[in-house]
Amino acid sequence: MDDNLHSPERRLIELRIEHADLDSLIDQAVLSRPLDDLTLRRLKKRRLVLRDEIARLHAELEPPEPA
């Protein structure tokens, strides 16, 4: 059971959820402008880090087929 909680597949799902949450938060912040520019930049940077981590994990779980 504990292995399932720390599996790469579960981590990938968690990262995708966090990325979607950040997307929503950034979209709302841009529309309403309550956040300062520094906070918005930090959120966008975190979103990019998540995207890279998602891509890395996805490649590990499903490596490309040889040509």
N, C-alpha and C positions, 0 to 999 in steps of 0.2 A: 504493500500500500504506500509506504514512504517513497519508494522508487517512482511511483506514478506522480507524486507531488513535485518531484524535482526533474521530471523528464524533459528533454529538449522540446518535445511537442507542446507540453504544457507551458513552458517558458515562451515559446513562439506565440501562443495564444495570448498570454499575459502582455507581451510586448505589443502585439497588434491592438489590444484593447487600450493600452496606455497611449499608443500613437493616435488612435481614433479620438480619445478623450482630449489630447493636446490639440488635435485639429479643430475640434469643436470649440475649445477654449480660445484658441488663437482667432478663429473666425468671429467669435462673439466680441473679443477684445478689439479687433479691427473695426467692427461696426459701431461699437459704443464708445471706444477710445478711453476707457477708464484707466488702463494700464500705461505706465510710462514706457518710453522706448527701450530702456534697458531691460525691463522685465519681459517685454515682447521679444526682444532679441534672444534672451535666455531661453524662453519657451521654444522659439524656433530652432535654436541650437540643439536643445534637448530632443526635439522632434526629429532632427536630422540624425542624431546619434541613435535614436530608436530605429529609424529607417535602415541605417547601416547594420545594426545588430540583427534586425529582422532578416535582411538579405543574407547575412552571414550564416545565421541559423538555418534558414531555408535551404541554402546551398549545401550545408552539412547534411541535412535530412534527405534532400533529393539532389544528389550530385548530377551534373549534366551527363547525358549519354554520349559515349564516344562516337565520333563521326565515322 
